Amino acid sequence: MLFAALDGTIVGTAMPRIVGELGGLGVMAWLTTAYMLSSTAVVPIAGKLADLLGRKSVYVAGLLIFIAGSALCGMSQTMSQLIWFRCLQGIGGGIMMPMAMIIIGDLFTGKQRAKWQGVFGAIYGLSSVIGPQVGGWIVDSLNWRWVFYINLPVGLLAVVFIAMGLKRHSATGPVKFDVAGMVTMIVGVVPLLLALTFGGKEYAWGSWQIIGMIAVSVLSLIAFVIIESKVEEPILPMRLFKNRTFTVINGIGFLMSVGMFGAIMFVPLFMQGIVGISASASGTVMTPMMITMIVASVIGGQLVQKLGVRTQMTIGMFIMAAGFVLLSTLSMTTTKLLASSYMMTIGLGIGLVMPILTLALQESFPKSELGVVTSSSQFFRQIGGTFGMTILGAVMNTRSDHELSDKLVPVLKQLPEQASGIANEMTNMIHTNPQGLYSALLDPASLAKLPQALVEKLVPILKTSLVDSLHGVFLVGLIFVLLGAVLTPLLGRIQLTDRKKTEAAPVE
C-alpha cells in the first residue's frame, strides 16, 4: 500500500531527468495524470470484484499488474510508452489501494479495526512526506528508472505473503460481472477527470474539448445509474445511497478532500512567494502538516473508542475548519514557524477524520458489501481532491486576475515604449496564467532579467496580490470544510463492536 501511494508523489522529483532523457516536455504532466486517471476509475470496480471473487485473487492480480506496469515504465524508451505504462501501473495501484482497507475490515473486530485504520491511514500521509525525498535520492544515487524498478522486489514479496497468508475463496454459483456498469463508469469518470484537470489550463472552460468531455461524462454517468438500478450484481448499488450513513460519510469525505487539496496545493506557493523559501526547499513545506496528520491518525484510531465516531468526526472537521480560518489570516509578515503551525492544525483535523470514514462505513454494512463500501469511500475522496484542485485553482485565477488588473496593469501602462513587449506579455499572463506570473517573478533568476526600477515596483504588487488571492482560496476551502462539518450531526450512532463480520458468504 505504501508503494502504491508513493507512486503518486515519487515521480514528480524524477520528471526533469525523465524529460531530459526521453524528451516530451509538452506532455510531462501526463506522467502524473495517467496514473491518477486509471487508479481513480478502477477503485470502485476493484471493490466489487473483491466481493464477488474474494480478496486474494483480486489483490494478487492488482499487485501483478502494478509490478508489470512498474517494470515496463522502467524499460520505457519514449515518453509515449512511459505514459501508457503509467496508466497500466495506475490500474494495479487502484486495485491495491482499497484492498488493504477491505482486508482490515475482514480480519478484525470494529474496535481493533479503529486502531489499524489509523495506522493504515497514516500511510497516505507518510507517502506524501517521503515521496519527494525518496524520489530525489533515487535519481541522484542511481537512475530515474529505479523510481519504478524499486517496486519490483517489494511487490513480489507482497505477492508471496498475500498468497500464503490469505485464505482462498471460491465463488459459489455463477459469478455475474456487470460489464456494462464497468464500461459506463470508466467512460463517465475518465472524461470528467480530464475536463477538471485541463479546463482553464490546456483549454478554455467554454471550449468544445471541455464541453464535449463533460457531455460524454454526464451521458455515461446517467447510463451508469440506469444500468446499476437494474442489474443483479451492480458495481455501485444505487440502493446504498438510500442509507444515511453511506451518503453522509461519503459526502464528508468528498467535502473534506476538496478543502484539504486546497491547502496542499497553495500553501507552498505562499511559502515560496511571501516567506521566501527557495523553490528547491518548497517540497518540504508540507512535512509538518503531514507528520501531524500521521500522529493524529494513529492516536485517533485509539481515541474513537472513547469519543465515538460522530463526536470525533465533528471535532476533527471543526479543527480543520479552524486551520483554514488561520490560513486566511496569512500576511506579508507571517513567519515560516507560524504558517507551519497553521498547517499542523489542518493536519490534526484531517488525521482525526480520515481513518474513521472507512471505519464507520465498514461497521454499518455486512461483510458481503465491505468491498463496495470501502472502495466507494476512497473513490469519493479521490474525486473530491480533483474537484478541489479545479475549483480552488479557478478561485485563485479569478481573484488574481481581479487583483493584478487593479494594481499591476496601471503600473505596466506607465512603462516607457521600449518596455512595451514586457508589459504586453505580463498583461496577457494576468488573464491567462496569473499563477505562472507569480512563479516567474518570484524566482530570482527571472527577476534578474528585468530592470531594477521595474522590479522594485512589481514585487510589492505581486506579493500583496498573491496574499489577497490566497485569502480567497482558503475562505472557499473553509466553506467546503464547514459544509462537511455540518453533515456530521446527521450521522446516526455507530457502535464499534467486539465481533468480526460474519454475514454473507466467506471471503478471504
N, C-alpha and C positions, 0 to 999 in steps of 0.2 A: 504493500500500500504506500509506503514511504517513497519507493522509487517511481511508482505511477504518479504520485503527487509532485515529486521532484521534476519530472519531465515537463511539467507545465511552466517551470521557472528556470531550470538549469540551462536551457538552450539560449536564453537571452544573452548571457555572457559570452557565449561562443559565436554569436552571429557575425561580428566583424571578421573573425578568422574564416568562417564558412564562406562569407561573401567574397573575401579576398582570394580564396582558392577556387570556388565554383562560379563566381560572378552572380548575376541576378539580383542586384541591389533593389531594383524596382519591385520585385516580388518577395523581398525579405520577410515582410510581415506575415506572409502565408505560412512560414515555418511554425509560428505560434497559432495562427488562425486555423490551420488544417487540423492540428491536434485538438483544439478546443471544440471545433465543429463536430468532428467524428465522436469524440468522447462524450459530449453532451447528448447527442442524438441517440446513442446506443444505450445509455443508462437505463431508461425505463424498460427497454426490450430485454436487457440482461436480467433485471429483477424478475420479470415474468418467466423467462426461461428457467431461472433458478427455482421458481415454484413448480414448474412443470417437470423439469428433468432432474432436479436435485442440484445441490450446491457444488459437489465435487466436479462433475463433468463440465459445468459451465465455468467454474473458477479455473480449472486446468486449461480449458480451451482459451479463456481470456489471457492467461499467462503465456501460453504458447504463441498466440497472435502477437502479444506485446514483445516477446523475445524475438520472434521473426521480424517484426517491424523495426525493432532496435538494431538487429544485425544488418538489415537492408539499408537503414539510414546510415549506418557507419560505412557501408560499402558504396554509397551513392557517388556517382561521377558527375552528375549535373544537378542544378538547383531544382529542376522539374522532378527528377527522380526523388530527391530528398523530400520535397513537399508531399508527393504521393505516398511515400513510405511513412512520413509523419502521420498522415491520415490513417494508415493501417495501424500504426503504433497507438494512435488515439482510440481506435476501436477496441484494442486489447486493454488499454488503460480504463476506458469507460465500462468495460465488463468487470475489471478487477476492483475498481474503487468501491462500489456499493457492496460487493460480495463479502468483504471483511466485516462490515456492519451487520449484514444479514446473518452471518455465521455466529457473531457475538449474540444475536437475538436467539439463535437456536441453542447455544451451549449453556447459557447462564440464566439464572432467575432475574427478575426485574431489579432487585436490589444489587445483585452482583453486576448486572449489566450497566447500571449507573456509573460504577467505578470504571469499567472497561470502555464505555463510550467516551468518557472523559479523556482517557489515555489515548484512544484511537483518534478522537477529535483533535488532540494536541499535535498529531502527526501532520495535519494540514498546515498548522502554524509553523511547525518545525521546518517543513519543506520550503516555506517562504523565506525563512531566516537563512537556512544553509544553502539553498539552491544557487543563488548568485556566487557565493563563496566557493562552493564545490565546483561549479562550472568554471570559474576563473582559475582555480588550482589545476584542474584537469587540462585546460587549454594551455596554461603556462608550462606545466611539467611534462605533458605528453603530447596530445594532438586532439583537435576538436572531435575527431571520430570516436575517441574514447568516452565522450559525453554519452554516446549511445552504447558502445561496447560494454561499459561498466554494468549495464542492466543484465547482461547475459549470465554471468556466474550467479548473481543474486536471484534472478528469475528461475534458473534451472534448479537451484537449491530449494526455492519456494515450491516448485512443481513436485519435487521429491517429498518434501514434508507434507504437502497437502494430499498427495496421492497416498501416503502412508497413514496420515492422521485422521482424515475424514472418512466416515463410513460411506459405502456406496449405496446409492438409492436407485432402485429400478422402478420405473413408472408402471402403475397398474392400469391395464387397458390401453386403448389407443390415445396417443398424445396429439392434441389438435393445436396446430400453430396458427396464430392469427396473422397470416401473411399480409392480407390487405391492410390490417391495422399497422403492421410494421412499416409497410411502404408509405402509407399516407402520413404516418407520424414523421418519418425521416424527411419526406418531401415538404411537410409542413414546418418542421423545426429548422432545417438547414437554411432555406432561403430567408427565414425570419432572422436568424443569427447573422447571416451575410449582410442583410439590409441594415441591421443595427450596427454592424461592425464598420461598414463602408459608407453609410449615409452621412452626409455632411463633410466627408473627408475625400474619398475617391470620387464620389458622385454627389451631386446636389440632392437634397431630400425630394425635390419635385421632379427629378429626372426619371425617364422611362425605366431605367435599370432598377432603381429603388422601388418605384411604384409597382413594377412588374413582379419583383421578388416578393413584395408584401402581398400582392394579389394572389400569387401562386400559393403562398403560405396560408392565407386566410381560407381559400377554397379547399386546400388539402386538409386543414385542421377541421373544417366543417365536415368534410367527408369522413375524417377520422372519428369524430364524435358520433356520427350516424352509424358507422360500422361497429364501433365499440358498444353501442347500445343494443346491437342485435346478435353479435357473435357469441359462441358458447364460452370461449376462453379468451376474453379481451386482454390486451396488454395493460391497459389502464381502465378498469371497470368504471363506468360513469356513476354507478351507484355509490362509489366511495365518496363522491363529492356531497352526497346527502348526509354523510357522517360529519357531525360538527367538529370533532377532534381532527379528522383528516384535513378538512378545509381550513380550519383556523391555524393549525400547526404549519401547513404549507404556505399559508398567507403570511404568517410571521416570518418564516424562513425567507420567502421571496423579498419582503419589505426590508428585512434586516440586511440582506445581501446588497440591495440597491444602495443603502446608506454606507455599508462597510466598504464597498469598492470605491465610493466617493473619497473616503479618507485615504485608502491605499493609493489611489491614482494621483491625487492632487497635493497631498502634504509634502512629498518630495520636491514638487515644483516650488512651494513656498520656502522650504528649507534651502534650496539651491539659490532661488532668486532674491530672497529677502534676508535670510540669516547669513547667507554667504558660504554655505558648504559647497565644496567642489563637486563637479559632476561625477567624478570617479568615486567619491565617498557617498553620493546620494543613495546608492544601493543599500547602505547600512542604516539609513534613516528610519526604516520601519522596524528595525530589530527590537527596540524597547516595547513597542506595541505587540509584536508577535510573541515575545518572551512572556509578557504579562498574560496574553491570551492562552499560552500553553499552560502556565501555572494555574490560571483560573479554571481552565478546562478540567485539569486533574482534581483540583480542590472542589470544583462544582459537582463533579461526579459523586463525591462523598457527601457534600452539603445538601444535595437534593433530597436525600433520605430524611433529613431533619426538617427542611423547609417545605418540601412538597414541590411538585413540578410547576404548578401555576404561580406560586409565590416567588420561586427562584427566577422563573422566566420574566415575571413582571419587574423584579428588582434589576435583573440584567439589562432589560430593554431601557429602563429609565437611567441606569448608569451610562449606557451607551449614548442615550439622548443628551445627558449632561456633558459627555465628552464632545459632542457636536456643538453644543452651546459654547463651550470653552474654545473650540476651534474657530468659531465665528467671531471671537474677540482678538484673534491674532492681529498684531500690528507691526509697524516698521521697527519697533524697539523690542519685539519678542526675542528672547534668547533661545538657544537650542535646547537647554535644560527644561525651560518652561513648555516649549512646544512638545517635547518628548513626554512630559508629564500629562499633557492633554491627550496625547495618543495612547498612553498607557491606560487612561480612563476608559477610552473606547475599547481597548483590548480586554480590559477586565469585564466589561459588559458582554462582549462577544463570547468570551470564554465561559461565562456563566450560562449563556443561552444555547450556543451551538450544539453541544453534545446532547442536551436533553430534548432537542427537537426530534431526533431519531428515537430516543428512548421512549418518549411519550407516544409516538405512533406505534412502536412495537408492543407496548403494554396494552394498546387499545384494540388490537386485531389478532385473530387466530394465527397459528403457525402457517396454515395453508396460504396466507396472504402476506407473510413477512417480507418476501422478496419484492412484491409490488409496492407496498407502502414504504419500505426502506429506500428503495431506489427513487421513488417519487420525491422523497424529501431532498435527496441530493440534486435531482433534476430541477426542481423549482428553485433551489438556491443558486444553481449554475445559471439558469435563465435570468434570475434576479440580478446576478452580477453583471451579465451582459447588458440588461436594461439599464442598470445603474451607470455603467461606463458611458452608455449612449446619452441618457437623459442628462446626467451631470456634466458630461462633455459639451452638450448643447447649451446648457445654462452658462457654463464657463465662456463659451464663444460668444453668446449673445451679450452677456454682461461686459465682456472685454471689448466687443465691437462698440457698445454704447460708451464705455468709459474712455477708450482711446480716441473715439471720434470727437468727444467733447474736449479732451485735454491735449491730445497729441497732434491732431490734424491742424489746429490753428498755428502750432509751432512749425510744422512742416511747410505750411503755406508762406511763412516768413523767411524761409531759407533762400539764399541767393540763387540765381539762374543756373549756375554751374552745378548746384546740388539737386537739380530737379529730378535726375534719374533716381537718386537715393530716396527722395521724397515720394515719388510716384510708386516705387517698389514697396515702401513702408505703408503707404496709404492702401495699396492693394492687399497687403498682408493683413491689415486691420480687419478687412471684410472677409478674407478667405481663410487665413490661418493665424489668428492672434496668438495662439499658444506658441507657434513657431517664432513669432516676433519676440516673445518673452525669452525663449530659449536662446535665440541667436544673439540678442542684445545683452543678455546677462552672462554671456560667455566672454571672458577676457580677450580671446583671440579675435572674436568678431568686433568687439568694441575698439580694439587697437587699429582696425582698418578705417574707422570713422574719424573725422576731425574732432579734436579735443573739445572745442566750443560746443559742438553738437552733442557730444556725449554728456557733457555737464547739464544740458537741458533735457536730454532724453531719459537718462537713468532715473531721476526722481519721479518723472511722469509714469514711466513703466512700472516702477515699484508700487506707487500708490494705486495705479490701475489694477495691478496684479492682486494686491491685498483686497481691494474693494470687490473684485470679481470673485475671488475665493470666498469671501464672506457670503456672497450669494449662493455659491455651490454648497457650502457647509449648511446653510439655512435650509436649502431644498433637501439635502440629505437628512437633516433633522426632522423635516416633515414626514419623510418616509419611515424613519425610525419611530417617531411618535405614533404614526398610524399602526405600526406593528405592536407598540406598547398598548394601544387602545384595544387591540384584539385579544390580548392575554386574559382579561377577565371573562371572556366568552368561553374559555376552556372549562370543561367540566372537571370534576375531581378525579385525578388519575392516581390510582393507588399502586405503588410499587410492590410487587408480590415476591414471595419466597419460593414460588414454584416455577418450573420450566414450562415452556409452551409445549403442550402435548396434543392440541387439537389437530385434526385432519391427518392426512397421510404422512408417513415418516419421510423426512428429508435429512440430508446429512447436516 
